[in-house]
Amino acid sequence: MSSCTRLLYFVKHRTLWTHVRRNLTTWSPVGAAFNAKPQRRPNLVEKNVGLFGVTELSCPAGFQAATETALRNTRRLVDKVISGPSGVETVESFDQLSDELCKVADLADFVKVAHPDPAFREAAEKSCIEIGTVVEKLNTNVELCNSLKKLLENPDTASQLDPDSRRVAELFMFDFEISGIHLDEKLRKEAVALHVKLLDLNNEFLVNSHQPNRIARSAIPEHLHLHFASEGSFIQVGGLHADSPDDLVCA
């Protein structure tokens, strides 16, 4: 459903919910925090207003509260799409669905690897997994897909869409198709289970990749040794090295 550029964070970034949102419509303090130029150094004795100004995230437990709110709103929007008439509102509801999930998942995806407090990282990781699981289920929701299909295949309703809305609807439909919406129920469930398992493994890999690892010098090409700390017959790899100018060093 969201957080979203196409996955390194795998599910979010392989699914329809990640690449069609045109504007950040909620949690504007988050967007403002990234976009605004710094005005002054933060006062560390000021009241804790939560990560990026989101009051729910003043403590680790806030991630679960934010996740529950997002999933509750998601269920409401799904019911609205399935039970309501096809039209421009259908595309708007899909867009809102994406935003509800992405606004939590993207922030959690960042916090789980960047926050210095292990409690925050753990809470953020749980949110990523919980939302990612829901994303996969929505990607194979036949009723949801049929609502969008009905909109695009009906000349009367399709003609009501402006070019941008039509493109958004087509992108959502494409992602339904690549997620296995055409499979029978048994295979769809198997596909969801595999995607969720891959999400778990991806999260585990990303978290562990930021932990230091000791590797035998013989296992790494000699011309790369100088990029890492030496420890006798071992090389100490301290992280992803994503900021390295050498593509061979980046994980």
C-alpha positions in Angstrom: 0.0 0.0 0.0 2.7 2.4 0.6 5.8 4.4 2.7 7.1 5.2 -1.0 9.4 4.6 -3.7 9.6 1.2 -5.3 11.2 -1.2 -2.9 14.5 -1.6 -1.6 11.9 -1.8 1.2 10.5 -4.5 -1.0 6.8 -4.7 -0.5 6.0 -1.1 -0.4 8.2 -0.5 -3.4 7.0 -3.4 -5.5 3.3 -2.6 -5.1 0.8 -0.2 -6.5 0.5 1.8 -3.3 4.0 3.3 -3.6 4.4 5.1 -6.8 1.2 6.9 -7.7 0.6 9.4 -4.9 0.9 12.8 -6.3 0.9 14.9 -3.1 1.4 14.3 0.6 -2.0 15.1 1.9 -1.7 14.2 5.5 0.9 14.5 8.3 2.1 17.7 6.7 4.7 18.3 9.4 6.6 15.3 8.1 6.8 16.8 4.6 7.6 20.2 6.0 10.4 18.8 8.2 12.2 17.4 5.1 11.4 20.4 2.8 12.0 23.4 5.0 15.4 25.0 5.4 16.8 24.8 8.9 16.1 28.1 10.8 17.9 27.4 14.1 19.4 24.7 16.2 16.9 22.7 18.2 16.5 23.5 21.9 16.9 20.1 23.6 15.0 21.2 26.7 11.8 22.0 24.7 8.7 19.9 25.1 8.9 16.5 23.1 6.5 17.1 20.2 7.2 13.7 18.6 9.4 12.6 15.6 9.0 15.2 12.8 6.4 17.0 14.8 4.0 14.0 14.8 2.7 13.9 18.4 1.9 10.2 18.3 5.6 9.5 17.9 6.8 11.0 21.1 7.5 7.5 22.3 8.0 4.1 20.7 4.4 3.0 21.5 3.2 5.7 19.2 4.1 3.7 16.2 1.6 1.0 17.1 -1.1 3.7 17.7 -0.3 5.3 14.3 -0.4 2.0 12.6 -3.7 1.1 14.1 -5.2 4.4 13.0 -3.8 4.0 9.5 -5.2 0.4 9.2 -8.6 1.5 10.6 -8.8 4.3 8.0 -7.7 1.8 5.3 -10.5 -0.6 6.1 -13.0 2.3 5.9 -11.6 3.3 2.5 -11.6 -0.2 1.2 -15.3 -0.6 2.1 -16.0 2.7 0.4 -14.4 1.6 -2.8 -16.1 -1.8 -2.9 -19.6 -0.7 -2.0 -19.6 2.7 -3.8 -20.4 3.5 -7.4 -17.5 3.6 -9.9 -16.3 7.1 -10.8 -13.6 9.7 -10.2 -14.1 9.2 -6.5 -12.8 5.6 -6.9 -9.4 6.8 -8.0 -9.4 9.4 -5.2 -10.1 6.7 -2.6 -7.3 4.6 -4.0 -5.0 7.6 -3.7 -6.1 8.1 -0.1 -5.5 4.4 0.6 -2.0 4.8 -0.6 -1.4 7.9 1.5 -2.9 6.4 4.7 -0.4 3.5 4.6 2.6 5.3 3.1 2.6 8.1 5.6 3.3 5.6 8.4 5.3 3.0 6.5 7.8 5.4 4.9 8.5 7.1 8.2 8.8 3.8 10.0 11.1 2.5 7.3 13.5 5.3 7.9 13.3 5.3 11.7 13.9 1.5 12.0 17.5 2.0 10.7 18.3 5.5 11.6 17.0 6.1 15.2 19.6 5.8 17.9 17.1 4.3 20.4 16.6 0.5 19.9 13.1 0.7 21.3 12.1 3.2 18.5 13.8 1.0 15.9 12.0 -2.1 17.1 8.6 -0.4 17.1 9.2 1.1 13.7 10.2 -2.3 12.3 7.0 -3.9 13.6 4.9 -1.2 11.9 6.7 -1.8 8.6 5.9 -5.5 8.8 2.3 -5.0 9.9 1.6 -2.5 7.1 3.5 -4.5 4.6 1.4 -7.6 5.3 -1.8 -5.6 4.8 -0.4 -4.2 1.5 0.2 -7.6 0.1 -3.4 -8.7 1.0 -4.8 -5.6 -0.7 -2.7 -6.2 -3.8 -4.7 -9.5 -4.3 -8.1 -8.2 -3.1 -10.4 -9.3 -5.9 -13.3 -7.0 -4.9 -11.0 -4.0 -4.8 -9.5 -4.8 -8.2 -13.0 -5.3 -9.7 -14.1 -1.9 -8.6 -11.2 -0.3 -10.5 -11.6 -2.6 -13.5 -15.3 -1.7 -13.7 -14.3 2.0 -13.8 -11.7 1.6 -16.6 -13.8 -0.8 -18.8 -17.0 1.3 -18.7 -16.7 4.0 -21.4 -19.1 6.3 -19.6 -17.2 6.3 -16.3 -13.7 6.2 -17.9 -14.5 9.3 -19.9 -15.0 11.2 -16.7 -11.4 10.8 -15.7 -8.8 13.5 -16.5 -5.5 12.2 -18.0 -3.7 12.2 -14.6 -6.5 10.3 -12.8 -6.7 7.8 -15.7 -3.0 7.2 -15.5 -3.2 6.7 -11.8 -6.0 4.2 -12.2 -4.0 2.3 -14.9 -0.9 2.1 -12.6 -3.0 0.7 -9.8 -4.5 -1.9 -12.2 -1.1 -2.8 -13.5 0.1 -3.5 -10.0 -2.9 -5.7 -9.2 -2.0 -7.7 -12.3 1.7 -8.2 -11.4 0.7 -9.1 -7.9 -1.1 -12.2 -9.1 -4.8 -11.0 -9.1 -5.5 -13.4 -12.0 -4.6 -16.5 -9.9 -7.1 -18.7 -8.2 -7.8 -18.2 -4.5 -5.4 -20.9 -3.3 -2.5 -19.5 -5.4 -3.3 -15.9 -4.4 -3.0 -16.9 -0.7 0.3 -18.7 -1.4 1.6 -15.6 -3.3 0.7 -13.3 -0.3 2.4 -15.7 2.1 5.6 -15.7 0.0 5.6 -11.9 -0.3 5.1 -11.4 3.4 8.0 -13.9 4.1 10.2 -11.9 1.7 9.2 -8.7 3.5 10.3 -10.3 6.9 13.6 -11.4 5.4 14.2 -8.0 3.8 13.6 -6.2 7.1 15.8 -8.7 8.9 18.6 -8.1 6.3 18.4 -4.3 6.5 18.5 -4.3 10.3 21.4 -6.7 10.5 23.3 -4.9 7.7 23.8 -2.0 10.0 25.5 -4.2 12.6 29.3 -4.6 12.4 30.5 -7.9 10.9 33.9 -9.5 11.0 34.9 -11.2 7.8 38.0 -13.1 6.9 40.4 -11.0 4.8 40.6 -13.8 2.3 36.9 -13.6 1.5 37.2 -10.0 0.3 39.1 -8.9 -2.8 42.5 -7.3 -1.8 41.8 -4.0 -3.6 38.8 -3.5 -1.3 40.7 -4.0 2.0 41.7 -0.4 2.3 38.0 0.7 2.6 37.5 -1.2 5.8 39.1 -1.5 9.2 41.6 -4.3 9.7 41.6 -6.7 12.6 44.4 -9.2 12.2 43.3 -11.7 9.6 39.8 -10.2 9.5 38.1 -7.2 8.0 35.6 -5.2 10.1 32.6 -4.2 8.0 30.6 -1.6 9.9 27.5 -1.0 7.8 26.1 -0.7 4.3 28.7 1.8 3.2 25.9 3.4 1.1 27.7 6.7 1.1 30.9 5.3 -0.5 31.8 6.8 -3.9 32.9 3.3 -5.0 30.0 1.2 -6.3 32.0 -2.0 -5.4 32.0 -1.1 -1.7 28.3 -0.3 -1.4 26.2 -3.2 -0.1 
